[in-house]
Amino acid sequence: MDNKEEYGFFAMLDRMQYIGRWALMRNSRTENIKEHSFDVAVIAHCLTLLHNKFEKDKEGAILPDPYKVQAYALYHDCTEILTGDLPTPIKYRNKEITKAYKEVEKEAAASLVELLPEDDEMRAEYMELLAPDITGEEQILIHKLVKAADKIAAYIKCLREESTGNAEFSAAKEATGKTISEMDMPEVRYYMEHFVPSYGYTLDKITGRDN
């Protein structure tokens, strides 16, 4: 009999599809953290390309690898497989709750990497993706880009819900839009102005067939 080892890490990640977002809201279409993570990764990659384009001629500019940022974005919500999606009003109610939740997230990340082979290098790589060490200018910038992408994805979700006539997301759309505006990042402004409006279009309008 083959005694090969089996590891459950990626099977656990696959279960992201069972963790719903916006649990306190009435949704016209439910969204899970697996599809949300794809959206955030796509947006974060684009934001990084835009950032590097806008900053490339500036002396001392930090130009992150777009694919590195995309990887962080893809894994940014994986710990919610174990913690669930804690509603934002609770998660950020005060500094004590936020700090405690960060510790819970770190413990969840450690539990997940234990499902990988006992390879220190491999586990360290995934631990960094699941619970990044946000120190140093580049890591802080990467965190900002992923956070911005996360907020944009949330704003787009609100747009989609409003387009179905669901007013439940109106306040969330306004609050999220305000947060995005206050980020004051050129790459974010560009994405919001040039890419976000078409999310509310019909298929024919997106493809130009209604002209």
Beta strands, then each sheet from edge to edge (+ up, - down):
end
